[in-house]
Structure formats: C-alpha cells, structure tokens
C-alpha cells in the first residue's frame, strides 16, 4: 500500500498502474473509487475481507 500512496502523491499513472498490479497479485481488489471535494478515494478489500481506503487530492 505504501507504493500505491507514493504513486498517487507523485501523480504518476505508470507508478499507479504498477502499484495496483502488485496489490492485485497479493489478493486485494478495488472495492470502490469515488471523488469528493477534489479528492480521489480508493477503497481496497484484502483476501480476508478487511477494507481500507487510500485518498489523494487532485
């Protein structure tokens, strides 16, 4: 998840893609993507059902 956060902080589409592939390969899935008040919110779910969110200002 650190790689996902770093990719969004850098606003680097290639890094975002690579970070998501690593998360996906570890069994996590994007459960939801939303925007609100100038922020992106990505909600991930891990294989155990735990849900966590990454947000980024755009």
Buried (B, 14 or more C-beta within 10 A) or exposed (E): BEBBBEBBEEEEEEBBEBBBEEBEEEEBEEEEEEEEEEEBEBBBBBEEEEEEEBBBEE
